Amino acid sequence: MKDLEEQRVGGKFCFRLGKTFTETFQRLQQASGEDCLSSTQYHKRLQRFQSGRTSTTDDPKSGWPSMSRDNDYAGKVCVVIHEGGRLTVREVFEKVGICKSFCHMI
């Protein structure tokens, strides 16, 4: 992740110097090798800079919060299942407050 942030900052630096997309992308590839942002990713980032954006960080994501690393939810699902006996998946995910697909994974 740190390397991606460095590439974003490097891209912003080149943009401020007036370098073209091609010049900047070639320099990013040279500096980062295989870990370089794709040309599409960098082009989107460049468009943000051109529209006046100054931040190099990503926008916050919307939608369901990430629960894939949270063992608390797995424990809650197990408790609900053991207490409730025969429940549908819908009943379990509604009681625990997680998305259906995450409930299926557990």
N, CA, C and O atoms as a Tinker XYZ file with bonds, in Angstrom:
   424  protein
     1  N      0.822000   -1.194000    0.000000    73     2
     2  CA     0.000000    0.000000    0.000000    64     1     3
     3  C      0.860000    1.249000    0.000000    63     2     4     5
     4  O      0.529000    2.240000   -0.650000    81     3
     5  N      1.963000    1.201000    0.728000    73     3     6
     6  CA     2.844000    2.356000    0.796000    64     5     7
     7  C      3.386000    2.681000   -0.589000    63     6     8     9
     8  O      3.485000    3.852000   -0.957000    81     7
     9  N      3.737000    1.660000   -1.357000    73     7    10
    10  CA     4.270000    1.871000   -2.698000    64     9    11
    11  C      3.243000    2.559000   -3.603000    63    10    12    13
    12  O      3.604000    3.406000   -4.420000    81    11
    13  N      1.961000    2.195000   -3.459000    73    11    14
    14  CA     0.917000    2.837000   -4.261000    64    13    15
    15  C      0.791000    4.311000   -3.905000    63    14    16    17
    16  O      0.622000    5.157000   -4.783000    81    15
    17  N      0.873000    4.610000   -2.626000    73    15    18
    18  CA     0.801000    6.011000   -2.199000    64    17    19
    19  C      1.985000    6.802000   -2.755000    63    18    20    21
    20  O      1.831000    7.949000   -3.172000    81    19
    21  N      3.161000    6.184000   -2.758000    73    19    22
    22  CA     4.336000    6.845000   -3.327000    64    21    23
    23  C      4.137000    7.112000   -4.823000    63    22    24    25
    24  O      4.519000    8.172000   -5.318000    81    23
    25  N      3.546000    6.162000   -5.536000    73    23    26
    26  CA     3.290000    6.358000   -6.960000    64    25    27
    27  C      2.294000    7.487000   -7.191000    63    26    28    29
    28  O      2.447000    8.274000   -8.125000    81    27
    29  N      1.280000    7.566000   -6.346000    73    27    30
    30  CA     0.290000    8.639000   -6.481000    64    29    31
    31  C      0.940000   10.003000   -6.258000    63    30    32    33
    32  O      0.675000   10.958000   -6.987000    81    31
    33  N      1.794000   10.076000   -5.241000    73    31    34
    34  CA     2.481000   11.333000   -4.951000    64    33    35
    35  C      3.434000   11.675000   -6.100000    63    34    36    37
    36  O      3.525000   12.831000   -6.516000    81    35
    37  N      4.144000   10.662000   -6.610000    73    35    38
    38  CA     5.035000   10.893000   -7.748000    64    37    39
    39  C      4.272000   11.370000   -8.978000    63    38    40    41
    40  O      4.734000   12.254000   -9.700000    81    39
    41  N      3.105000   10.782000   -9.212000    73    39    42
    42  CA     2.269000   11.210000  -10.332000    64    41    43
    43  C      1.793000   12.635000  -10.166000    63    42    44    45
    44  O      1.763000   13.405000  -11.126000    81    43
    45  N      1.421000   12.985000   -8.950000    73    43    46
    46  CA     0.985000   14.359000   -8.676000    64    45    47
    47  C      2.135000   15.338000   -8.890000    63    46    48    49
    48  O      1.939000   16.424000   -9.436000    81    47
    49  N      3.324000   14.956000   -8.462000    73    47    50
    50  CA     4.512000   15.792000   -8.642000    64    49    51
    51  C      4.757000   16.048000  -10.130000    63    50    52    53
    52  O      4.972000   17.187000  -10.543000    81    51
    53  N      4.722000   14.982000  -10.928000    73    51    54
    54  CA     4.936000   15.140000  -12.382000    64    53    55
    55  C      3.840000   15.976000  -13.021000    63    54    56    57
    56  O      4.107000   16.769000  -13.925000    81    55
    57  N      2.605000   15.803000  -12.555000    73    55    58
    58  CA     1.498000   16.600000  -13.074000    64    57    59
    59  C      1.742000   18.079000  -12.811000    63    58    60    61
    60  O      1.517000   18.913000  -13.689000    81    59
    61  N      2.201000   18.408000  -11.610000    73    59    62
    62  CA     2.471000   19.803000  -11.264000    64    61    63
    63  C      3.625000   20.385000  -12.083000    63    62    64    65
    64  O      3.680000   21.589000  -12.331000    81    63
    65  N      4.547000   19.506000  -12.500000    73    63    66
    66  CA     5.655000   19.968000  -13.340000    64    65    67
    67  C      5.245000   20.125000  -14.803000    63    66    68    69
    68  O      6.020000   20.618000  -15.622000    81    67
    69  N      4.019000   19.702000  -15.126000    73    67    70
    70  CA     3.530000   19.845000  -16.486000    64    69    71
    71  C      3.898000   18.686000  -17.404000    63    70    72    73
    72  O      3.809000   18.813000  -18.625000    81    71
    73  N      4.307000   17.563000  -16.834000    73    71    74
    74  CA     4.653000   16.395000  -17.642000    64    73    75
    75  C      3.388000   15.790000  -18.236000    63    74    76    77
    76  O      2.310000   15.881000  -17.648000    81    75
    77  N      3.526000   15.174000  -19.403000    73    75    78
    78  CA     2.381000   14.538000  -20.045000    64    77    79
    79  C      2.065000   13.223000  -19.353000    63    78    80    81
    80  O      2.850000   12.721000  -18.549000    81    79
    81  N      0.902000   12.674000  -19.679000    73    79    82
    82  CA     0.504000   11.384000  -19.128000    64    81    83
    83  C      1.535000   10.320000  -19.484000    63    82    84    85
    84  O      1.944000    9.537000  -18.626000    81    83
    85  N      1.955000   10.290000  -20.742000    73    83    86
    86  CA     2.900000    9.273000  -21.204000    64    85    87
    87  C      4.237000    9.389000  -20.486000    63    86    88    89
    88  O      4.789000    8.388000  -20.030000    81    87
    89  N      4.757000   10.604000  -20.385000    73    87    90
    90  CA     6.036000   10.806000  -19.689000    64    89    91
    91  C      5.944000   10.341000  -18.234000    63    90    92    93
    92  O      6.826000    9.642000  -17.736000    81    91
    93  N      4.876000   10.738000  -17.574000    73    91    94
    94  CA     4.709000   10.396000  -16.170000    64    93    95
    95  C      4.552000    8.896000  -15.994000    63    94    96    97
    96  O      5.173000    8.305000  -15.110000    81    95
    97  N      3.731000    8.277000  -16.823000    73    95    98
    98  CA     3.487000    6.847000  -16.672000    64    97    99
    99  C      4.761000    6.047000  -16.928000    63    98   100   101
   100  O      5.016000    5.051000  -16.252000    81    99
   101  N      5.554000    6.477000  -17.896000    73    99   102
   102  CA     6.822000    5.788000  -18.157000    64   101   103
   103  C      7.756000    5.889000  -16.955000    63   102   104   105
   104  O      8.447000    4.926000  -16.621000    81   103
   105  N      7.779000    7.038000  -16.311000    73   103   106
   106  CA     8.629000    7.215000  -15.123000    64   105   107
   107  C      8.131000    6.359000  -13.959000    63   106   108   109
   108  O      8.925000    5.781000  -13.217000    81   107
   109  N      6.814000    6.285000  -13.810000    73   107   110
   110  CA     6.262000    5.443000  -12.751000    64   109   111
   111  C      6.605000    3.971000  -12.985000    63   110   112   113
   112  O      6.946000    3.244000  -12.052000    81   111
   113  N      6.508000    3.549000  -14.239000    73   111   114
   114  CA     6.863000    2.168000  -14.574000    64   113   115
   115  C      8.339000    1.902000  -14.309000    63   114   116   117
   116  O      8.707000    0.847000  -13.791000    81   115
   117  N      9.166000    2.852000  -14.662000    73   115   118
   118  CA    10.605000    2.704000  -14.461000    64   117   119
   119  C     10.925000    2.610000  -12.969000    63   118   120   121
   120  O     11.760000    1.801000  -12.563000    81   119
   121  N     10.281000    3.411000  -12.175000    73   119   122
   122  CA    10.569000    3.443000  -10.747000    64   121   123
   123  C      9.952000    2.260000   -9.990000    63   122   124   125
   124  O     10.545000    1.765000   -9.032000    81   123
   125  N      8.771000    1.807000  -10.412000    73   123   126
   126  CA     8.047000    0.801000   -9.645000    64   125   127
   127  C      8.087000   -0.598000  -10.239000    63   126   128   129
   128  O      7.772000   -1.567000   -9.548000    81   127
   129  N      8.462000   -0.721000  -11.487000    73   127   130
   130  CA     8.530000   -2.039000  -12.114000    64   129   131
   131  C      7.161000   -2.689000  -12.210000    63   130   132   133
   132  O      6.191000   -2.065000  -12.641000    81   131
   133  N      7.091000   -3.962000  -11.799000    73   131   134
   134  CA     5.849000   -4.724000  -11.911000    64   133   135
   135  C      4.766000   -4.241000  -10.946000    63   134   136   137
   136  O      3.585000   -4.519000  -11.155000    81   135
   137  N      5.154000   -3.523000   -9.897000    73   135   138
   138  CA     4.191000   -3.048000   -8.908000    64   137   139
   139  C      3.551000   -1.723000   -9.302000    63   138   140   141
   140  O      2.880000   -1.089000   -8.488000    81   139
   141  N      3.753000   -1.309000  -10.529000    73   139   142
   142  CA     3.250000   -0.016000  -10.995000    64   141   143
   143  C      1.728000   -0.040000  -11.159000    63   142   144   145
   144  O      1.142000   -1.062000  -11.513000    81   143
   145  N      1.109000    1.106000  -10.894000    73   143   146
   146  CA    -0.311000    1.277000  -11.197000    64   145   147
   147  C     -0.536000    0.978000  -12.671000    63   146   148   149
   148  O      0.362000    1.184000  -13.487000    81   147
   149  N     -1.717000    0.499000  -13.022000    73   147   150
   150  CA    -2.021000    0.291000  -14.435000    64   149   151
   151  C     -2.229000    1.659000  -15.093000    63   150   152   153
   152  O     -2.465000    2.660000  -14.415000    81   151
   153  N     -2.136000    1.680000  -16.414000    73   151   154
   154  CA    -2.317000    2.961000  -17.112000    64   153   155
   155  C     -3.719000    3.502000  -16.884000    63   154   156   157
   156  O     -3.907000    4.716000  -16.801000    81   155
   157  N     -4.710000    2.614000  -16.780000    73   155   158
   158  CA    -6.087000    3.052000  -16.534000    64   157   159
   159  C     -6.211000    3.683000  -15.155000    63   158   160   161
   160  O     -6.837000    4.732000  -15.000000    81   159
   161  N     -5.612000    3.040000  -14.148000    73   159   162
   162  CA    -5.665000    3.594000  -12.792000    64   161   163
   163  C     -4.991000    4.968000  -12.734000    63   162   164   165
   164  O     -5.512000    5.905000  -12.131000    81   163
   165  N     -3.827000    5.066000  -13.371000    73   163   166
   166  CA    -3.144000    6.348000  -13.314000    64   165   167
   167  C     -3.899000    7.407000  -14.119000    63   166   168   169
   168  O     -3.930000    8.572000  -13.724000    81   167
   169  N     -4.508000    7.016000  -15.242000    73   167   170
   170  CA    -5.256000    7.983000  -16.051000    64   169   171
   171  C     -6.424000    8.549000  -15.247000    63   170   172   173
   172  O     -6.691000    9.749000  -15.306000    81   171
   173  N     -7.118000    7.700000  -14.502000    73   171   174
   174  CA    -8.215000    8.183000  -13.651000    64   173   175
   175  C     -7.687000    9.138000  -12.590000    63   174   176   177
   176  O     -8.313000   10.156000  -12.296000    81   175
   177  N     -6.534000    8.808000  -12.018000    73   175   178
   178  CA    -5.925000    9.659000  -11.003000    64   177   179
   179  C     -5.536000   11.011000  -11.611000    63   178   180   181
   180  O     -5.741000   12.055000  -10.992000    81   179
   181  N     -4.977000   10.987000  -12.820000    73   179   182
   182  CA    -4.585000   12.214000  -13.506000    64   181   183
   183  C     -5.801000   13.101000  -13.770000    63   182   184   185
   184  O     -5.737000   14.321000  -13.614000    81   183
   185  N     -6.903000   12.479000  -14.171000    73   183   186
   186  CA    -8.122000   13.254000  -14.408000    64   185   187
   187  C     -8.595000   13.942000  -13.130000    63   186   188   189
   188  O     -9.103000   15.061000  -13.181000    81   187
   189  N     -8.433000   13.286000  -11.996000    73   187   190
   190  CA    -8.805000   13.908000  -10.724000    64   189   191
   191  C     -7.937000   15.130000  -10.445000    63   190   192   193
   192  O     -8.437000   16.166000  -10.005000    81   191
   193  N     -6.629000   15.007000  -10.704000    73   191   194
   194  CA    -5.736000   16.151000  -10.506000    64   193   195
   195  C     -6.112000   17.295000  -11.447000    63   194   196   197
   196  O     -6.104000   18.460000  -11.048000    81   195
   197  N     -6.441000   16.961000  -12.692000    73   195   198
   198  CA    -6.800000   17.985000  -13.668000    64   197   199
   199  C     -8.093000   18.706000  -13.284000    63   198   200   201
   200  O     -8.280000   19.874000  -13.623000    81   199
   201  N     -8.979000   18.009000  -12.580000    73   199   202
   202  CA   -10.240000   18.636000  -12.173000    64   201   203
   203  C    -10.096000   19.440000  -10.874000    63   202   204   205
   204  O    -11.071000   20.003000  -10.376000    81   203
   205  N     -8.867000   19.491000  -10.328000    73   203   206
   206  CA    -8.613000   20.324000   -9.162000    64   205   207
   207  C     -8.419000   19.577000   -7.860000    63   206   208   209
   208  O     -8.185000   20.197000   -6.823000    81   207
   209  N     -8.510000   18.291000   -7.891000    73   207   210
   210  CA    -8.300000   17.509000   -6.663000    64   209   211
   211  C     -6.841000   17.589000   -6.246000    63   210   212   213
   212  O     -5.947000   17.551000   -7.091000    81   211
   213  N     -6.599000   17.700000   -4.959000    73   211   214
   214  CA    -5.221000   17.784000   -4.480000    64   213   215
   215  C     -4.811000   16.568000   -3.654000    63   214   216   217
   216  O     -3.618000   16.314000   -3.490000    81   215
   217  N     -5.768000   15.819000   -3.134000    73   215   218
   218  CA    -5.471000   14.676000   -2.280000    64   217   219
   219  C     -5.024000   13.470000   -3.109000    63   218   220   221
   220  O     -5.533000   13.240000   -4.206000    81   219
   221  N     -4.075000   12.710000   -2.581000    73   219   222
   222  CA    -3.621000   11.503000   -3.263000    64   221   223
   223  C     -4.251000   10.249000   -2.661000    63   222   224   225
   224  O     -3.986000    9.141000   -3.127000    81   223
   225  N     -5.082000   10.413000   -1.629000    73   223   226
   226  CA    -5.724000    9.260000   -1.000000    64   225   227
   227  C     -7.033000    8.929000   -1.704000    63   226   228   229
   228  O     -7.607000    9.769000   -2.396000    81   227
   229  N     -7.497000    7.700000   -1.521000    73   227   230
   230  CA    -8.759000    7.266000   -2.112000    64   229   231
   231  C     -9.934000    7.852000   -1.353000    63   230   232   233
   232  O     -9.824000    8.197000   -0.176000    81   231
   233  N    -11.065000    7.960000   -2.045000    73   231   234
   234  CA   -12.297000    8.377000   -1.390000    64   233   235
   235  C    -12.794000    7.238000   -0.513000    63   234   236   237
   236  O    -12.513000    6.075000   -0.800000    81   235
   237  N    -13.531000    7.551000    0.557000    73   235   238
   238  CA   -14.096000    6.481000    1.373000    64   237   239
   239  C    -15.092000    5.662000    0.548000    63   238   240   241
   240  O    -15.811000    6.199000   -0.295000    81   239
   241  N    -15.119000    4.383000    0.803000    73   239   242
   242  CA   -16.025000    3.488000    0.082000    64   241   243
   243  C    -17.392000    3.496000    0.747000    63   242   244   245
   244  O    -17.501000    3.641000    1.965000    81   243
   245  N    -18.432000    3.340000   -0.062000    73   243   246
   246  CA   -19.777000    3.265000    0.482000    64   245   247
   247  C    -20.237000    1.812000    0.481000    63   246   248   249
   248  O    -19.546000    0.938000   -0.043000    81   247
   249  N    -21.379000    1.561000    1.054000    73   247   250
   250  CA   -21.921000    0.203000    1.056000    64   249   251
   251  C    -21.679000   -0.497000    2.375000    63   250   252   253
   252  O    -21.433000    0.136000    3.402000    81   251
   253  N    -21.752000   -1.808000    2.327000    73   251   254
   254  CA   -21.572000   -2.621000    3.524000    64   253   255
   255  C    -20.160000   -2.453000    4.063000    63   254   256   257
   256  O    -19.211000   -2.397000    3.282000    81   255
   257  N    -20.001000   -2.372000    5.360000    73   255   258
   258  CA   -18.650000   -2.316000    5.923000    64   257   259
   259  C    -17.962000   -3.652000    5.738000    63   258   260   261
   260  O    -18.617000   -4.692000    5.669000    81   259
   261  N    -16.652000   -3.627000    5.658000    73   259   262
   262  CA   -15.890000   -4.847000    5.504000    64   261   263
   263  C    -15.954000   -5.659000    6.790000    63   262   264   265
   264  O    -15.633000   -5.170000    7.873000    81   263
   265  N    -16.376000   -6.910000    6.645000    73   263   266
   266  CA   -16.497000   -7.768000    7.818000    64   265   267
   267  C    -15.672000   -9.033000    7.657000    63   266   268   269
   268  O    -15.703000   -9.905000    8.525000    81   267
   269  N    -14.944000   -9.144000    6.574000    73   267   270
   270  CA   -14.269000  -10.397000    6.286000    64   269   271
   271  C    -13.205000  -10.748000    7.315000    63   270   272   273
   272  O    -12.870000  -11.923000    7.462000    81   271
   273  N    -12.673000   -9.790000    8.017000    73   271   274
   274  CA   -11.615000  -10.062000    8.991000    64   273   275
   275  C    -12.120000  -10.004000   10.427000    63   274   276   277
   276  O    -11.326000  -10.057000   11.365000    81   275
   277  N    -13.408000   -9.896000   10.603000    73   275   278
   278  CA   -13.940000   -9.683000   11.935000    64   277   279
   279  C    -14.493000  -10.998000   12.501000    63   278   280   281
   280  O    -15.565000  -11.455000   12.102000    81   279
   281  N    -13.759000  -11.588000   13.420000    73   279   282
   282  CA   -14.179000  -12.852000   14.023000    64   281   283
   283  C    -15.365000  -12.684000   14.965000    63   282   284   285
   284  O    -16.034000  -13.665000   15.291000    81   283
   285  N    -15.638000  -11.456000   15.407000    73   283   286
   286  CA   -16.780000  -11.230000   16.283000    64   285   287
   287  C    -18.080000  -11.637000   15.613000    63   286   288   289
   288  O    -18.963000  -12.207000   16.254000    81   287
   289  N    -18.200000  -11.344000   14.325000    73   287   290
   290  CA   -19.420000  -11.693000   13.604000    64   289   291
   291  C    -19.571000  -13.198000   13.487000    63   290   292   293
   292  O    -20.683000  -13.714000   13.604000    81   291
   293  N    -18.484000  -13.909000   13.260000    73   291   294
   294  CA   -18.550000  -15.368000   13.185000    64   293   295
   295  C    -19.033000  -15.934000   14.520000    63   294   296   297
   296  O    -19.854000  -16.851000   14.555000    81   295
   297  N    -18.522000  -15.387000   15.602000    73   295   298
   298  CA   -18.967000  -15.823000   16.925000    64   297   299
   299  C    -20.433000  -15.528000   17.168000    63   298   300   301
   300  O    -21.154000  -16.355000   17.726000    81   299
   301  N    -20.882000  -14.337000   16.745000    73   299   302
   302  CA   -22.288000  -13.963000   16.913000    64   301   303
   303  C    -23.195000  -14.882000   16.118000    63   302   304   305
   304  O    -24.258000  -15.272000   16.601000    81   303
   305  N    -22.786000  -15.234000   14.894000    73   303   306
   306  CA   -23.582000  -16.132000   14.064000    64   305   307
   307  C    -23.703000  -17.495000   14.748000    63   306   308   309
   308  O    -24.786000  -18.077000   14.803000    81   307
   309  N    -22.596000  -17.987000   15.261000    73   307   310
   310  CA   -22.616000  -19.292000   15.947000    64   309   311
   311  C    -23.542000  -19.266000   17.151000    63   310   312   313
   312  O    -24.295000  -20.215000   17.372000    81   311
   313  N    -23.497000  -18.191000   17.935000    73   311   314
   314  CA   -24.361000  -18.076000   19.108000    64   313   315
   315  C    -25.829000  -18.072000   18.691000    63   314   316   317
   316  O    -26.648000  -18.768000   19.291000    81   315
   317  N    -26.164000  -17.286000   17.662000    73   315   318
   318  CA   -27.550000  -17.210000   17.200000    64   317   319
   319  C    -28.027000  -18.577000   16.710000    63   318   320   321
   320  O    -29.158000  -18.973000   16.990000    81   319
   321  N    -27.188000  -19.288000   15.992000    73   319   322
   322  CA   -27.569000  -20.605000   15.469000    64   321   323
   323  C    -27.775000  -21.596000   16.613000    63   322   324   325
   324  O    -28.751000  -22.345000   16.611000    81   323
   325  N    -26.874000  -21.606000   17.582000    73   323   326
   326  CA   -26.987000  -22.547000   18.700000    64   325   327
   327  C    -28.187000  -22.234000   19.594000    63   326   328   329
   328  O    -28.815000  -23.150000   20.125000    81   327
   329  N    -28.505000  -20.973000   19.761000    73   327   330
   330  CA   -29.643000  -20.593000   20.597000    64   329   331
   331  C    -30.965000  -20.794000   19.888000    63   330   332   333
   332  O    -31.964000  -21.159000   20.508000    81   331
   333  N    -30.969000  -20.554000   18.574000    73   331   334
   334  CA   -32.232000  -20.540000   17.844000    64   333   335
   335  C    -32.655000  -21.857000   17.236000    63   334   336   337
   336  O    -33.784000  -21.974000   16.760000    81   335
   337  N    -31.799000  -22.834000   17.236000    73   335   338
   338  CA   -32.175000  -24.109000   16.626000    64   337   339
   339  C    -32.206000  -24.002000   15.112000    63   338   340   341
   340  O    -31.224000  -23.598000   14.488000    81   339
   341  N    -33.329000  -24.363000   14.529000    73   339   342
   342  CA   -33.455000  -24.355000   13.067000    64   341   343
   343  C    -33.885000  -22.968000   12.592000    63   342   344   345
   344  O    -35.048000  -22.585000   12.725000    81   343
   345  N    -32.948000  -22.239000   12.046000    73   343   346
   346  CA   -33.218000  -20.891000   11.533000    64   345   347
   347  C    -32.842000  -20.825000   10.070000    63   346   348   349
   348  O    -31.972000  -21.563000    9.607000    81   347
   349  N    -33.497000  -19.942000    9.348000    73   347   350
   350  CA   -33.096000  -19.704000    7.961000    64   349   351
   351  C    -31.891000  -18.768000    7.959000    63   350   352   353
   352  O    -31.601000  -18.096000    8.949000    81   351
   353  N    -31.202000  -18.741000    6.832000    73   351   354
   354  CA   -30.066000  -17.824000    6.693000    64   353   355
   355  C    -30.542000  -16.390000    6.861000    63   354   356   357
   356  O    -29.857000  -15.574000    7.476000    81   355
   357  N    -31.703000  -16.084000    6.323000    73   355   358
   358  CA   -32.257000  -14.731000    6.443000    64   357   359
   359  C    -32.443000  -14.346000    7.906000    63   358   360   361
   360  O    -32.077000  -13.243000    8.313000    81   359
   361  N    -33.008000  -15.251000    8.693000    73   359   362
   362  CA   -33.214000  -14.961000   10.108000    64   361   363
   363  C    -31.888000  -14.722000   10.823000    63   362   364   365
   364  O    -31.791000  -13.845000   11.682000    81   363
   365  N    -30.874000  -15.496000   10.472000    73   363   366
   366  CA   -29.570000  -15.348000   11.119000    64   365   367
   367  C    -28.942000  -14.011000   10.760000    63   366   368   369
   368  O    -28.525000  -13.270000   11.650000    81   367
   369  N    -28.865000  -13.681000    9.445000    73   367   370
   370  CA   -28.175000  -12.432000    9.093000    64   369   371
   371  C    -28.943000  -11.205000    9.544000    63   370   372   373
   372  O    -28.338000  -10.162000    9.791000    81   371
   373  N    -30.274000  -11.300000    9.659000    73   371   374
   374  CA   -31.034000  -10.162000   10.165000    64   373   375
   375  C    -30.810000   -9.970000   11.671000    63   374   376   377
   376  O    -30.727000   -8.839000   12.149000    81   375
   377  N    -30.711000  -11.086000   12.418000    73   375   378
   378  CA   -30.472000  -10.984000   13.861000    64   377   379
   379  C    -29.074000  -10.459000   14.176000    63   378   380   381
   380  O    -28.894000   -9.673000   15.106000    81   379
   381  N    -28.080000  -10.901000   13.389000    73   379   382
   382  CA   -26.698000  -10.502000   13.652000    64   381   383
   383  C    -26.404000   -9.123000   13.057000    63   382   384   385
   384  O    -25.569000   -8.385000   13.580000    81   383
   385  N    -27.090000   -8.780000   11.966000    73   383   386
   386  CA   -26.870000   -7.474000   11.322000    64   385   387
   387  C    -25.728000   -7.473000   10.329000    63   386   388   389
   388  O    -24.980000   -6.500000   10.231000    81   387
   389  N    -25.593000   -8.573000    9.586000    73   387   390
   390  CA   -24.558000   -8.667000    8.555000    64   389   391
   391  C    -25.214000   -8.968000    7.217000    63   390   392   393
   392  O    -26.417000   -9.223000    7.152000    81   391
   393  N    -24.426000   -8.939000    6.156000    73   391   394
   394  CA   -24.977000   -9.207000    4.842000    64   393   395
   395  C    -25.140000  -10.715000    4.627000    63   394   396   397
   396  O    -24.480000  -11.530000    5.271000    81   395
   397  N    -26.032000  -11.053000    3.711000    73   395   398
   398  CA   -26.373000  -12.451000    3.440000    64   397   399
   399  C    -25.173000  -13.270000    2.986000    63   398   400   401
   400  O    -24.984000  -14.398000    3.443000    81   399
   401  N    -24.360000  -12.715000    2.091000    73   399   402
   402  CA   -23.230000  -13.469000    1.564000    64   401   403
   403  C    -22.194000  -13.771000    2.657000    63   402   404   405
   404  O    -21.590000  -14.843000    2.654000    81   403
   405  N    -21.989000  -12.839000    3.584000    73   403   406
   406  CA   -21.056000  -13.069000    4.676000    64   405   407
   407  C    -21.589000  -14.155000    5.605000    63   406   408   409
   408  O    -20.832000  -14.982000    6.111000    81   407
   409  N    -22.897000  -14.139000    5.820000    73   407   410
   410  CA   -23.527000  -15.156000    6.655000    64   409   411
   411  C    -23.351000  -16.534000    6.012000    63   410   412   413
   412  O    -23.076000  -17.510000    6.711000    81   411
   413  N    -23.506000  -16.622000    4.701000    73   411   414
   414  CA   -23.291000  -17.884000    3.995000    64   413   415
   415  C    -21.846000  -18.354000    4.148000    63   414   416   417
   416  O    -21.601000  -19.547000    4.329000    81   415
   417  N    -20.894000  -17.436000    4.078000    73   415   418
   418  CA   -19.482000  -17.823000    4.224000    64   417   419
   419  C    -19.218000  -18.433000    5.592000    63   418   420   421
   420  O    -18.471000  -19.403000    5.716000    81   419
   421  N    -19.833000  -17.859000    6.611000    73   419   422
   422  CA   -19.630000  -18.377000    7.974000    64   421   423
   423  C    -20.273000  -19.732000    8.107000    63   422   424
   424  O    -20.216000  -20.339000    9.176000    81   423
